[in-house]
């Protein structure tokens, strides 16, 4: 029998490190997505090309799904609403100096680390806790998106943020519904493993950002 290649063992850690490095890249150009289909679709494109947003929303959906259908129904509306409201707030207020690298990376790392740990531990959480965590972190991401749209006119920025919110709604619905539908025990374990990967990515990103701040 062929022995497994020992060099393949570090692959999970290498993959997590690559994701953390990708999330930590400067986000200035990532917010200038232009699809040619209008600002609404530009928002969709921005979301799909922002791995830190996608993974954070995925984590929030998995976390809500673990807590059952009732929590999932609350989160699928609360997350995109908080994202959009905070985005509009970020566009309207002068908040840009507060969100520069590496402080932004540290804030994003927390939105990956905390939900990832909650998913991995799968401890009981009340609906109010689920709502607080998801609304707080989605609001932070929305605020950053709103700040990035300050150069656009108000109509274009509003449509872009609406496109982002629509994408957030779609992903959080799919991810939470997927977890709720799981019945076989090992599939729940797989969700917890995914949460541990998300937490590990957030931890690496947090360490990188703290080192940059030092």
Secondary structure, DSSP 8 states (H G I E B T S, - for coil): -----GGGTTHHHHHHHHHHHHHHS--TTTT----SS-HHHHHHHHHHT-HHHHHHHHHHHHHHHHT-HHHHHHHHHHHHHHHHHHHHHHHHS--GGGS-TTHHHHHHHHHHHHHHHHHHH-----HHHHHHHHHHHHHHHHHHHHHHTTTS-HHHHHHHHHHHHHHHHHHHHHHHHHHHH--SHHHHHHHHHHHHHHHHHHHHHHHHHHHHH-
